[in-house]
Amino acid sequence: DDFSRATLITETENYLHYEFTSLLFRFVDDVELYLDDQGLIQFRSASRVGNSDLGANRQRMNKVIQGLAK
């Protein structure tokens, strides 16, 4: 997944919302990160349309986790 196709929509002290646009079909996925009161990062990545994203959201989540682990 190419993070250069991400657009920051909302940013607050403990919340980020990005839109990711796919290269080929221009589908939009919503990605949200929320830092809760216990210091845990809640992560959501979901396609807006269709029944399958061919694993794109899981791959994106794994890349974010890898980046946070560094």
C-alpha positions in Angstrom: 0.0 0.0 0.0 1.3 3.4 -0.9 1.0 5.9 1.9 1.6 8.8 -0.5 -2.1 8.3 -1.6 -3.2 9.1 2.0 -5.0 12.3 2.8 -5.3 13.5 6.4 -9.0 14.4 7.0 -9.1 15.0 10.7 -6.5 15.4 13.4 -7.1 16.0 17.1 -4.9 15.4 20.2 -5.8 11.7 20.3 -7.4 10.9 16.9 -6.4 10.7 13.2 -8.6 10.0 10.2 -7.0 9.4 6.8 -8.5 8.5 3.4 -6.5 6.2 1.2 -7.3 6.1 -2.5 -6.4 3.0 -4.5 -4.2 3.5 -7.5 -6.2 1.5 -10.1 -9.9 2.0 -9.4 -9.7 5.0 -7.1 -11.6 3.3 -4.3 -11.5 5.2 -0.9 -10.7 3.4 2.3 -11.1 5.1 5.7 -8.2 4.7 8.2 -8.7 5.8 11.8 -6.3 5.8 14.7 -7.4 6.6 18.3 -5.3 6.8 21.4 -7.6 5.8 24.2 -7.4 6.7 27.9 -5.4 3.6 28.7 -2.6 4.5 26.2 -3.7 1.9 23.6 -3.9 2.7 20.0 -7.2 1.7 18.4 -6.9 1.1 14.7 -9.6 0.8 12.1 -9.2 0.5 8.3 -12.2 -0.2 6.2 -13.3 0.0 2.6 -16.3 2.2 1.7 -17.6 0.0 -1.1 -17.4 -3.6 -2.1 -17.3 -7.0 -0.4 -13.6 -7.5 -0.5 -10.5 -5.4 -0.5 -8.2 -8.3 -1.4 -6.4 -7.9 1.9 -5.4 -4.2 1.4 -6.7 -3.1 4.8 -5.0 -5.9 6.7 -1.7 -5.2 4.9 -2.1 -1.5 5.7 -2.7 -2.3 9.4 0.4 -4.5 9.5 2.6 -1.7 8.0 1.3 0.8 10.6 2.1 -1.7 13.4 5.5 -2.3 12.0 6.1 1.4 11.8 5.0 2.0 15.4 7.2 -0.9 16.7 10.4 0.9 15.4 
